[in-house]
Amino acid sequence: MCDDRNLHRSVDLVKTITDFQHKKILVLGLAKSGVSAALLLHKLGAFVTVNDRKPLGENPEAQHLLEQGIKVICGSHPIELLDEGFEMIVKNPGIPYHNPLVAGAAARGIPVLTEIELAYLISEAPFIGITGTNGKTTTTTLIYEIFKADKKSAVLAGNIGQVASEVVQKAKPADHVVIELSSFQLLGIDKFRPHIAIITNLYDAHLDYHGTREEYAKAKLNITKNQTAEDFLIVNADQEHLMKLTEDTQATIIPFSTKEIKEAGACVQDGYITFCGENIIALAEVALPGAHNLENILAAVSAVKLAGIGNEAIKEVLTTFSGVKHRTQFVREWNGRRFYNDSKATNTLATKSALTAFDKPIVLLAGGLDRGNGFDDLIPYMNNVKALIAFGETAEKLMETASRAGVKTTIKTENMQQSVQAAYEASVEGDIILLSPACASWDQYKTFEQRGDIFIEAVHTLK
């Protein structure tokens, strides 16, 4: 493949937007994607009904749609809606498939799609789609930033950036839609076909939604189900199970690896990040820390090289990009300590990755919502942890785990401000102070973003 100098293949961008005229379509669930889907379908001539569980009086989004002449039913998801002859349902990704209305539609053969499918059907710009268990946001952001550095036009969509069906209405054929995709979104596709797709990695996740690992993996693999040999699938070659799962793809596979030389993909060779045997940038010049981020970098480099981006733009971004907010984000160096915000680490898998990113002593801030799980799988990764600052519902569990791991100092605090102060006092010059909670935030904070923002503020107001 790498002998083909014309890596950036063209794709058929002719899209029809008459498919929805006079069709009766139910938009199930609002939030940003539901509002966007409803307005777009209305503009395209569909007969749209919106159904949202939140009562109309507490639902400004539904009130806005009502003012636009769109039929709105609020307060519950009445099963009787299925008797109204809908030809399609566009579902909010968060609504599970065992919801009676969704399950009933599937039983009747009514297509149940997500807003991603709608965005693809109307887009004239090609898609670069990124999915996987971890690393999606960092990889997506890197690709977008490299496009900008090369003065190439790209738009950001999906779980990061704006709602896809809004973005694509403004995207031109010469643009690229760089889109982060969850397993929930990918379950609801039919014709969706990214020209370049990435699967960063695959671990057990969201099993409460999907039921089994097999169903979760099947949802992720939907990213490539419509690809052809003219398209590319970038895959983590260090995961044998993932490579096996992608054997049936029709796309041209582009592997990346941090462990092996990949002449037809991206890897690390002789101290350089390479693509198809070409040195792109010296590893020592890369600003983003951690082995897990090296995987994200290799995936992003593969995508932008396939899209025709020059090496100078790649170097410009990789020498300056220090992380996405709340994802092993460098916050500040103060009095010889370096502070990192990894509030997005809502499970032990993510915290393991963060702990392996540093070879200096770590003061770890962790804790949050108690989901009933233990933390023993962190023990092999805590060799560099000199102190644990624990908070939230899981504080006692984490302190007990840290003690068994040989961590000499464990401190329980009541909130993030106390945690940051305690972490500083437990540290010395040269230490890493890392927020990587291994838990969801909902016991004390509305979102992991809020938790991370409070950490950042506390770091900047240290005394």
C-alpha positions in Angstrom: 0.0 0.0 0.0 2.8 2.4 0.9 4.2 2.2 -2.6 1.1 3.9 -3.8 2.0 7.6 -3.7 -1.6 8.7 -4.2 -2.8 7.6 -0.7 -5.5 10.2 -0.5 -8.2 8.5 -2.7 -11.3 10.3 -3.9 -14.7 9.2 -2.8 -18.2 9.7 -4.3 -19.5 12.8 -2.5 -22.8 13.0 -4.4 -25.5 13.0 -1.8 -29.2 13.3 -2.2 -31.3 15.3 0.3 -34.7 14.4 -1.1 -34.9 11.1 0.8 -36.8 12.5 3.7 -39.5 14.5 1.8 -43.0 13.6 3.0 -41.7 10.9 5.2 -43.2 10.5 8.7 -40.3 10.4 11.1 -40.2 10.2 14.9 -37.3 11.9 16.8 -37.0 10.2 20.1 -35.2 12.1 22.9 -33.9 15.6 22.6 -30.7 17.2 24.0 -28.5 18.8 21.3 -28.6 16.0 18.8 -32.3 15.5 19.0 -33.1 19.2 18.5 -30.7 19.4 15.5 -32.1 16.3 13.9 -35.7 17.5 14.3 -34.9 20.9 12.8 -33.0 19.4 9.9 -35.6 16.8 9.0 -38.3 19.5 9.2 -36.2 21.6 6.8 -35.8 18.6 4.5 -39.6 18.2 4.2 -40.2 15.4 6.6 -43.4 15.2 8.8 -41.6 15.3 12.1 -42.9 14.3 15.5 -40.7 14.8 18.6 -41.1 12.7 21.7 -39.2 13.5 24.9 -39.6 12.2 28.5 -39.2 15.6 30.1 -42.6 17.5 30.6 -43.2 20.4 28.1 -43.2 23.0 30.9 -39.7 22.0 31.9 -38.5 21.5 28.4 -37.3 24.7 26.6 -35.9 22.7 23.6 -39.3 21.1 23.0 -41.0 24.5 23.3 -38.7 25.9 20.7 -39.5 23.1 18.3 -43.2 23.6 18.9 -42.7 27.2 17.8 -41.1 26.0 14.6 -44.3 24.1 13.7 -43.0 20.7 14.7 -45.3 18.3 16.5 -44.1 17.6 20.1 -45.2 15.0 22.6 -43.6 15.3 26.0 -43.8 13.7 29.5 -43.4 10.0 28.6 -42.6 7.6 25.7 -46.1 6.3 24.9 -46.0 3.0 23.1 -49.1 4.0 21.1 -46.9 6.3 19.0 -45.9 3.2 17.0 -49.5 3.1 15.7 -49.0 6.4 13.8 -47.2 4.9 10.9 -43.7 6.2 11.3 -41.2 5.2 8.6 -38.1 5.9 10.6 -37.0 6.8 14.2 -34.0 9.0 14.9 -33.0 8.1 18.5 -30.9 9.9 21.0 -27.9 7.6 21.6 -28.5 7.5 25.4 -31.9 5.9 25.1 -31.3 2.1 25.4 -32.6 -0.4 22.8 -34.6 -2.2 25.5 -36.8 0.9 25.8 -40.3 -0.4 25.0 -40.8 2.2 22.2 -37.4 1.4 20.6 -37.8 -2.4 21.0 -41.4 -2.1 19.6 -40.2 -0.2 16.6 -37.5 -2.8 15.9 -40.1 -5.6 16.2 -42.2 -3.9 13.6 -39.3 -3.4 11.2 -39.1 0.4 11.6 -35.5 1.6 11.1 -34.0 3.0 14.3 -31.1 5.4 13.5 -29.0 7.9 15.4 -28.3 11.5 14.3 -24.9 10.4 12.9 -26.6 8.5 10.1 -28.6 11.5 9.2 -25.5 13.7 9.2 -23.8 11.3 6.8 -26.7 11.1 4.4 -26.7 14.8 3.8 -23.0 15.5 4.0 -21.0 16.4 0.9 -17.7 16.2 2.8 -15.9 13.0 3.5 -15.7 11.7 7.1 -12.8 10.7 9.3 -14.4 8.7 12.0 -12.7 7.8 15.3 -13.9 5.2 17.8 -12.5 2.9 20.4 -12.7 2.4 24.2 -10.0 4.9 25.1 -8.2 7.7 23.3 -11.0 8.8 21.0 -11.0 12.5 22.1 -7.2 12.9 22.1 -6.9 11.3 18.6 -9.8 13.3 17.2 -8.4 16.5 18.6 -4.9 15.8 17.2 -6.3 15.2 13.7 -8.3 18.4 13.8 -5.4 20.5 15.1 -3.0 19.0 12.4 -5.5 19.9 9.7 -5.7 23.5 11.0 -1.9 23.7 11.2 -1.7 22.6 7.5 -4.3 25.3 6.5 -6.6 22.5 5.4 -10.3 22.8 6.0 -11.8 20.5 8.6 -14.8 20.5 10.9 -15.1 18.9 14.3 -18.2 16.9 15.2 -19.7 14.1 17.2 -19.0 13.6 20.9 -16.4 16.4 20.6 -17.3 19.7 19.0 -20.7 20.4 17.6 -23.6 18.1 16.7 -22.8 16.4 13.5 -26.0 17.2 11.6 -25.4 20.9 12.3 -21.8 20.8 11.3 -22.3 19.0 7.9 -24.8 21.6 6.7 -22.0 24.1 6.6 -19.2 21.7 5.4 -18.0 22.0 1.8 -16.9 19.1 -0.4 -13.3 20.0 0.2 -13.7 19.8 4.0 -13.1 16.8 6.2 -15.6 16.0 8.9 -13.5 14.8 11.8 -15.9 13.0 14.1 -15.6 11.1 17.4 -18.0 8.2 17.6 -19.4 6.3 20.6 -20.6 2.7 20.4 -24.1 4.1 21.2 -24.0 6.3 18.1 -22.6 3.5 15.9 -25.4 1.1 16.8 -27.8 3.4 14.9 -26.3 3.5 11.4 -27.3 2.0 8.1 -25.3 3.6 5.2 -22.7 5.5 7.3 -19.3 5.1 5.6 -16.3 7.1 6.7 -13.5 7.4 4.1 -11.0 7.0 7.0 -11.9 5.1 10.1 -9.9 4.6 13.3 -10.4 2.0 16.1 -8.0 3.2 18.8 -8.3 0.1 21.0 -11.0 -2.2 22.4 -11.5 -3.1 26.1 -14.6 -4.1 28.1 -16.8 -1.0 28.6 -20.5 0.0 28.6 -21.6 -3.6 29.3 -24.5 -2.3 31.3 -25.8 -0.8 27.9 -24.7 -3.5 25.4 -25.1 -6.5 27.7 -22.0 -8.4 26.5 -18.5 -7.7 25.3 -19.4 -9.2 21.9 -22.3 -6.8 21.4 -20.1 -3.9 22.5 -17.4 -4.9 20.0 -20.0 -5.4 17.2 -21.2 -1.8 17.8 -17.7 -0.5 17.5 -17.0 -2.5 14.3 -20.0 -0.8 12.7 -17.6 2.0 11.9 -16.2 -0.2 9.0 -19.2 -2.2 8.0 -19.9 -0.1 4.9 -16.3 0.7 3.9 -14.9 -0.5 0.7 -11.3 -1.1 -0.6 -11.3 2.6 -1.5 -11.5 3.4 2.2 -9.0 3.0 5.1 -9.4 1.4 8.5 -6.6 2.4 11.0 -6.3 -0.3 13.7 -4.3 -0.9 16.8 -2.1 -3.8 15.8 -0.9 -4.3 19.4 -4.3 -5.8 20.2 -4.5 -9.2 18.6 -8.1 -9.6 19.4 -8.9 -6.4 17.6 -6.9 -7.3 14.5 -8.8 -10.6 14.4 -12.2 -8.8 14.7 -11.3 -6.6 11.8 -10.3 -9.4 9.4 -13.6 -9.3 7.5 -13.4 -5.6 6.7 -13.5 -4.6 3.0 -11.4 -1.5 3.8 -7.6 -1.2 3.3 -6.2 -1.8 6.8 -3.5 0.5 8.1 -2.0 -0.9 11.3 -0.2 1.1 14.0 2.0 -0.3 16.7 4.1 0.9 19.6 5.8 -2.5 19.8 6.6 -3.7 16.2 7.9 -2.2 13.0 5.0 -1.6 10.6 6.3 -0.9 7.1 2.7 -0.4 5.8 1.5 1.7 8.7 2.7 3.8 11.7 5.2 2.8 14.4 8.2 3.9 16.3 11.5 3.0 14.6 15.0 4.2 15.6 13.6 6.9 17.9 11.3 8.3 15.2 7.5 8.2 14.7 7.3 6.8 11.2 4.5 6.2 8.6 5.1 3.8 5.7 8.8 3.8 6.6 9.1 7.6 6.4 10.5 9.4 9.5 7.9 12.0 10.6 9.2 13.4 13.9 11.7 12.3 16.6 10.0 10.8 19.6 12.0 13.0 21.9 10.3 16.1 20.4 6.7 14.9 21.2 5.1 17.0 23.9 2.3 14.6 24.9 3.4 12.1 27.6 2.4 8.5 28.1 2.5 5.2 26.2 -1.3 5.4 25.7 -0.9 8.8 24.1 1.8 7.4 21.8 -0.9 5.0 20.4 -3.2 8.0 19.9 -0.4 9.9 18.1 0.3 7.0 15.7 -3.4 6.7 14.9 -3.7 10.4 14.2 -0.5 10.5 12.1 -1.9 7.7 10.0 -5.1 9.5 9.4 -3.6 12.9 8.4 -1.0 11.3 6.2 -3.7 9.4 4.3 -5.5 12.7 3.9 -2.5 14.3 2.3 -1.2 16.5 5.2 2.4 17.5 5.2 5.0 16.6 7.8 5.6 20.2 8.9 2.1 20.6 10.2 2.3 17.3 12.0 5.6 18.4 13.7 4.1 21.8 14.6 1.2 20.1 16.5 3.1 17.2 18.1 5.8 19.5 19.5 3.3 21.8 21.2 0.1 19.8 22.0 0.2 18.8 25.7 -3.2 17.1 26.0 -7.0 17.5 25.8 -8.6 19.1 28.8 -9.3 16.5 31.5 -7.3 13.8 29.7 -3.8 13.7 31.3 -3.8 17.5 30.7 -0.8 19.3 31.9 -2.0 22.2 34.1 0.9 23.9 35.7 4.4 23.5 37.1 4.7 25.2 40.5 7.5 25.0 43.0 9.1 22.1 41.1 5.8 20.0 41.0 4.0 19.2 37.7 0.2 19.0 38.0 -1.9 16.9 35.6 -5.7 16.8 35.3 -7.0 13.4 34.2 -10.5 13.8 35.5 -11.9 11.9 32.5 -10.4 8.7 34.1 -13.7 7.4 35.4 -12.6 3.8 35.5 -9.5 1.9 36.6 -8.5 1.2 33.0 -8.0 4.9 32.3 -6.2 5.4 35.6 -3.8 2.6 34.7 -2.9 4.4 31.5 -2.3 7.6 33.3 0.0 6.0 35.9 2.1 4.4 33.2 2.6 7.8 31.6 5.1 8.9 34.2 8.4 7.6 35.5 8.7 10.1 38.4 7.2 9.8 41.9 3.4 10.4 41.8 1.0 11.8 44.3 -2.3 10.4 43.1 -5.7 12.0 43.7 -8.5 9.5 43.3 -12.0 8.6 44.3 -15.7 9.2 43.5 -18.9 7.3 42.9 -19.0 3.8 44.4 -20.3 1.4 41.8 -19.5 -1.6 43.9 -16.3 -2.5 42.2 -12.9 -3.0 43.8 -9.5 -1.4 42.8 -7.1 -4.4 43.0 -6.3 -4.2 39.3 -4.5 -0.8 40.1 -2.0 -2.4 42.4 0.6 -3.5 39.8 0.5 0.1 38.4 1.1 1.9 41.7 4.9 1.3 42.0 5.6 5.0 41.4 2.8 6.2 43.7 4.3 7.7 46.8 1.0 9.1 48.3 -2.7 8.7 47.7 -5.1 11.5 48.4 -8.6 9.8 48.4 -12.0 11.5 48.3 -15.6 10.7 47.7 -17.6 7.5 48.3 -14.7 5.2 47.4 -12.1 6.9 49.5 -11.8 4.1 52.1 -11.6 1.4 49.4 -8.9 3.2 47.5 -6.9 3.8 50.7 -7.0 0.1 51.6 -5.9 -0.8 48.1 -3.1 1.7 48.2 -1.8 0.3 51.5 -1.7 -3.2 50.1 0.2 -1.8 47.1 2.9 -0.5 49.4 1.9 3.2 49.2 3.3 4.7 52.4 1.0 7.8 52.7 -2.8 7.7 52.3 -4.9 10.7 53.2 -8.7 11.1 53.1 -10.1 14.5 52.2 -13.6 15.9 51.8 -13.4 17.8 48.5 -11.1 18.7 45.6 -9.7 21.9 47.2 -8.6 19.9 50.3 -7.2 17.2 48.0 -5.0 19.5 46.0 -3.6 21.2 49.2 -3.0 17.8 50.8 -1.3 16.5 47.6 1.0 19.5 47.5 2.0 19.1 51.2 2.7 15.4 50.6 5.0 16.1 47.6 8.5 17.4 47.1 10.2 19.1 44.2 10.3 16.8 41.1 7.1 15.0 41.9 4.0 14.5 39.7 0.7 15.5 41.2 -2.0 13.6 39.2 -5.8 13.7 39.4 -6.9 10.4 37.9 -9.9 9.4 39.9 -10.7 5.8 38.6 -14.3 6.6 39.4 -17.3 8.6 38.1 -17.8 12.0 39.6 -21.5 11.9 40.4 -21.3 11.5 44.1 -19.9 15.0 44.5 -19.8 16.7 41.1 -22.3 16.8 38.2 -19.7 15.9 35.6 -16.1 14.9 35.3 -15.5 18.2 33.6 -16.8 20.1 36.7 -14.5 18.0 38.8 -11.5 18.7 36.6 -12.3 22.4 36.5 -12.3 22.6 40.3 -9.0 20.8 40.3 -7.5 23.3 37.9 -8.8 26.2 39.9 -7.4 24.8 43.1 -4.0 24.2 41.5 -3.8 27.8 40.3 -4.8 29.2 43.8 -2.4 27.0 45.8 -0.6 28.8 48.6 
